[in-house]
């Protein structure tokens, strides 16, 4: 009797060996035997790596192992930082790039979400429009830069338009993927309970697509910044891209690094804001669906 009981155990418990190094939860997250380090230790290690890179870079430039003409050096970059901040123009250039990026990100994400979600209303319209979306996604958006600059001018409008071109198609594809993944049983249930197509869209389709749309926002913020910088590279009176292009034309490598570092800080801040907004959005969405 005991043998029959043990042989009737579920296969995953009776026959499947435990993975080496840890256990596997039902959520798919692997728990290894390695204990997580304290957050302070991780921060200290990250700081040590950063200081080692900067210190090694400076030492290599001082000792002649690194050519400072092509790679500059941390000390020269620090001097360039002080110079541009004393001049004061870098603040407006940063604000110019920030404004174009945020405007392009918001408008492009909204436009893409509307286009992708609207394809749910008609399978025929989706079949007609889908190839155009795929082709537009495949075309390098930087190729549209000169055309957009000629149409919208060298002001901020062209940078916003280029950022929209970079971001809208990503959200459209993500939203349409969410539309295709909508549970048909929920749609049938809503209709059987007397709901109309509008009720299905707002109560089933839209909530189901929100995670797909939210997942595209992290990509979009980087693409919006890339679009704004690409527009500034082509032609612009202001912006961090203009600073980098000017520095490259005058072989001022330290100033190029100043522009890159400010861009990195700007991108990090924008990414953090988007992550916070996505957390709030999905938290509210989770509360509604429970």
C-alpha positions in Angstrom: 0.0 0.0 0.0 2.9 2.3 0.8 4.5 1.6 -2.5 1.4 2.5 -4.4 1.1 5.8 -2.6 4.7 6.8 -3.4 4.4 5.7 -7.0 1.3 7.8 -7.5 3.1 11.0 -6.5 3.1 13.8 -9.1 6.0 13.4 -11.6 7.5 16.8 -10.9 7.9 15.9 -7.2 8.8 12.2 -7.5 11.0 12.0 -10.6 12.3 15.5 -11.3 15.6 16.2 -9.5 16.1 19.5 -7.8 18.3 22.0 -9.8 21.8 22.3 -8.7 22.4 25.4 -6.6 18.9 26.1 -5.5 15.1 25.6 -5.9 12.7 26.9 -8.5 9.5 28.6 -7.4 6.2 28.3 -9.3 6.7 31.9 -10.5 9.7 30.8 -12.5 12.2 32.7 -10.3 15.3 30.7 -9.5 16.4 30.9 -5.9 20.1 30.1 -5.7 22.2 29.3 -2.7 24.0 32.6 -3.0 23.0 35.1 -0.4 22.3 38.6 -1.6 24.8 41.3 -0.6 23.8 44.3 1.5 22.8 47.2 -0.6 25.5 49.3 0.9 28.1 46.8 -0.2 26.8 46.9 -3.7 26.9 50.7 -3.8 30.5 50.7 -2.4 31.6 48.2 -5.1 29.9 50.2 -7.8 31.7 53.4 -6.5 35.0 51.5 -6.4 34.6 50.4 -10.0 33.8 54.0 -11.1 36.7 55.4 -9.2 39.0 52.7 -10.6 37.9 53.6 -14.2 38.3 57.3 -13.7 41.6 57.0 -11.8 43.0 54.6 -14.4 41.9 56.9 -17.2 43.6 59.9 -15.6 46.7 57.9 -14.8 46.9 56.5 -18.3 46.6 60.0 -19.8 49.2 61.5 -17.5 51.7 58.6 -18.1 51.2 58.7 -21.9 49.5 55.3 -22.2 46.3 57.1 -23.4 46.4 59.9 -26.0 44.5 62.8 -24.3 44.0 64.4 -27.7 41.6 61.7 -28.8 40.3 60.4 -25.4 40.8 63.6 -23.2 41.1 63.0 -19.5 39.0 63.3 -16.3 40.9 66.5 -15.3 40.3 68.1 -18.7 36.7 67.1 -18.6 36.3 68.6 -15.1 37.8 71.9 -16.4 35.5 71.9 -19.4 32.5 71.3 -17.0 33.5 74.4 -15.0 33.9 76.4 -18.2 30.5 75.6 -19.7 28.7 76.0 -16.4 30.3 79.4 -15.9 29.1 80.4 -19.3 25.6 79.4 -18.5 24.5 78.4 -22.0 24.5 74.7 -21.1 21.5 75.1 -18.9 19.3 76.3 -21.8 20.8 73.6 -24.1 19.9 70.9 -21.6 16.4 72.3 -21.1 16.0 72.4 -24.9 16.9 68.8 -25.3 14.8 67.8 -22.3 11.7 69.6 -23.6 12.0 68.1 -27.0 12.5 64.6 -25.5 9.5 64.8 -23.1 7.2 66.3 -25.7 8.2 63.7 -28.3 7.9 60.9 -25.8 4.4 61.9 -24.6 3.0 62.6 -28.0 4.6 59.6 -29.7 3.5 57.2 -27.0 -0.1 58.5 -27.1 -0.2 58.4 -30.9 1.2 54.9 -31.0 -1.2 53.7 -28.3 -4.2 55.2 -30.1 -3.1 53.6 -33.4 -2.4 50.2 -31.9 -5.6 50.1 -29.9 -7.8 51.3 -32.7 -6.9 48.2 -34.8 -9.0 46.1 -32.4 -12.2 47.6 -33.8 -11.8 46.1 -37.3 -9.7 43.1 -38.4 -10.0 44.4 -41.9 -8.5 47.8 -41.0 -5.8 46.0 -39.1 -4.9 43.9 -42.1 -4.7 47.0 -44.3 -2.7 49.1 -41.9 -0.3 46.5 -40.4 2.1 46.3 -43.4 2.5 50.1 -43.3 3.4 50.0 -39.6 5.9 47.2 -40.1 7.5 49.1 -43.0 7.7 52.3 -41.1 9.2 50.4 -38.2 11.9 48.9 -40.5 12.9 52.3 -42.0 15.8 53.9 -40.1 14.1 57.0 -38.6 17.3 59.0 -38.9 16.8 59.0 -42.7 13.7 61.1 -42.2 15.7 63.7 -40.3 16.6 66.0 -43.2 13.0 65.9 -44.5 11.6 66.7 -41.1 14.1 69.5 -40.6 13.1 71.0 -44.0 9.3 70.8 -43.1 9.4 72.0 -39.5 12.5 74.1 -39.5 15.5 74.1 -37.2 13.6 74.9 -34.0 12.2 72.6 -31.4 9.3 71.5 -33.5 11.5 69.4 -35.8 13.1 67.7 -32.8 9.8 66.8 -31.3 8.6 65.5 -34.7 11.6 63.3 -35.0 11.2 62.0 -31.5 7.6 61.2 -32.3 8.7 59.2 -35.4 11.1 57.3 -33.2 8.6 56.4 -30.5 5.1 56.1 -32.0 5.7 53.0 -34.0 7.1 51.1 -30.9 4.0 51.8 -28.8 1.7 51.0 -31.8 3.3 47.6 -32.2 3.2 47.0 -28.4 -0.5 48.0 -28.2 -1.4 45.9 -31.2 0.4 42.9 -29.6 -1.7 43.5 -26.5 -4.8 43.5 -28.7 -3.9 40.2 -30.2 -3.4 38.7 -26.7 -6.8 39.7 -25.3 -8.6 36.8 -23.8 -11.5 35.8 -26.2 -13.4 34.2 -23.3 -13.5 37.5 -21.5 -14.8 39.2 -24.6 -17.5 36.6 -25.1 -18.4 36.8 -21.4 -18.8 40.6 -21.5 -21.0 40.4 -24.7 -23.1 37.6 -23.2 -23.8 39.7 -20.1 -25.3 42.4 -22.3 -22.1 44.5 -22.8 -21.5 46.4 -26.1 -18.4 46.7 -28.1 -17.6 49.9 -26.3 -17.8 48.1 -22.9 -15.6 45.4 -24.2 -13.0 47.9 -25.3 -12.9 49.9 -22.1 -13.3 47.1 -19.6 -11.4 44.2 -21.3 -9.2 45.3 -24.2 -7.8 48.5 -22.7 -6.9 47.0 -19.2 -5.4 44.0 -21.0 -3.2 46.2 -23.2 -2.0 48.5 -20.5 0.9 46.2 -19.5 2.0 46.0 -23.1 1.9 49.7 -23.6 3.7 50.3 -20.3 6.5 47.9 -21.2 7.2 50.0 -24.3 7.7 53.2 -22.3 11.2 52.3 -21.1 12.2 51.8 -24.7 10.4 55.0 -25.8 12.2 57.3 -23.4 15.5 56.4 -24.8 14.3 56.5 -28.4 12.7 59.9 -27.8 16.1 61.2 -26.5 17.8 59.7 -29.5 15.3 61.4 -31.9 15.8 64.8 -30.3 19.6 64.4 -30.4 19.5 63.2 -34.0 17.5 66.3 -34.9 20.1 68.5 -33.1 22.9 66.7 -34.9 21.4 67.6 -38.3 20.6 71.2 -37.6 19.9 73.1 -34.5 20.7 76.4 -32.7 20.4 74.9 -29.2 20.6 71.5 -27.4 23.1 69.1 -26.1 23.4 67.6 -29.6 24.5 71.0 -30.9 27.2 71.1 -28.2 28.6 67.7 -29.1 28.6 68.5 -32.9 30.3 71.8 -32.3 32.9 70.1 -30.0 33.5 67.5 -32.6 34.0 70.0 -35.3 36.6 71.9 -33.2 38.3 68.7 -31.9 37.4 69.6 -28.3 37.2 66.1 -26.9 36.7 67.3 -23.3 33.6 69.2 -24.4 32.3 66.1 -26.2 32.6 64.2 -23.0 30.8 66.9 -21.1 27.8 66.6 -23.5 27.9 62.8 -23.2 27.9 62.9 -19.4 25.0 65.4 -19.3 23.1 63.2 -21.7 23.7 60.2 -19.6 22.5 62.0 -16.5 19.5 63.3 -18.3 18.7 59.8 -19.7 19.0 58.3 -16.2 16.7 60.8 -14.7 14.1 60.4 -17.4 14.3 56.6 -17.1 13.7 56.9 -13.3 10.7 59.1 -13.9 9.2 56.7 -16.4 9.8 53.7 -14.1 8.0 55.5 -11.3 5.1 56.4 -13.6 4.9 52.8 -14.8 4.8 51.6 -11.2 2.0 53.9 -10.3 0.1 53.0 -13.5 0.4 49.3 -13.0 -0.3 49.5 -9.3 -3.6 51.3 -10.0 -4.4 48.8 -12.7 -3.7 45.9 -10.4 -6.0 47.4 -7.8 -8.8 47.7 -10.4 -8.6 44.1 -11.6 -8.5 42.4 -8.2 
